[in-house]
Amino acid sequence: MIRTAAMAILLATSFVTHASSEAKAKADPAKGKIIAETVCIACHGADGNSAAAANPHLAGQVEEYLYKQLQNFKSVDGKPAARNNAIMAGMAAPLSDEDMKNVAAWFASQKLTPSAAKDDKQIALGQKLWRQGDFKKGIPACAGCHGPNGAGLPAQYPRLSGQFAEYTEAQLKAFRAEERGNDPEKMMRTIAAKLSDVEIKAVSEYAAGLR
């Protein structure tokens, strides 16, 4: 009987501790809003809707993906950051793990003011690559990871719908040149290496118009 009671207390304590840890770990968008309005606003806007194509829209982006990118901009134990960007390295450096989770939650909760496709000539090719890929070149369909409507999937695959075509194009070229290398298992570097400039521009334009 004593052993049973002790076990019950142990399990209850474990449950409370776990629940407490979960509550503590939960992101606070309200705190993230303060960071967005003081640290991120100049480049990404307070609500994550950037005014310049060089700086990506963050509004409505996958929360886990945003958090991962902020982590990747930071140097760990003196090692180079997984994602090399001098400006973002400076911005991310003073942020704690909690700060990064909070600001990621804030931007993820905001409504995106989407960009639009500007070059109709690119749409057909972009649509084909997005939906079907190119079997002969070993290029998988973008929709397989980023979703039919470009909404993305948690952590690894960002939302691309409504993103600036110029920004998406720049990132694909950076992957192709191996200037960006924080993609798991070199997935994007492998795919981008098979894409021509014309194909990169086309799929970037198509993604910008997805809703």
Secondary structure, DSSP 4 states (H G I P E B T S, - for coil): -HHHHHHHHHHHHHHHHHHHHHHHHS--HHHHHHHIIIIIHHHH-TTS--SSTTS---TT--HHHHHHHHHHTS-BTTBPPSS--HHHHHHHTT--HHHHHHHHHHHHTSPP-------HHHHHHHHHHHHT-BGGGTBPPTHHHH-TTS--BTTTB---TTS-HHHHHHHHHHHHTTS---SGGGHHHHHHTT--HHHHHHHHHHHHH--
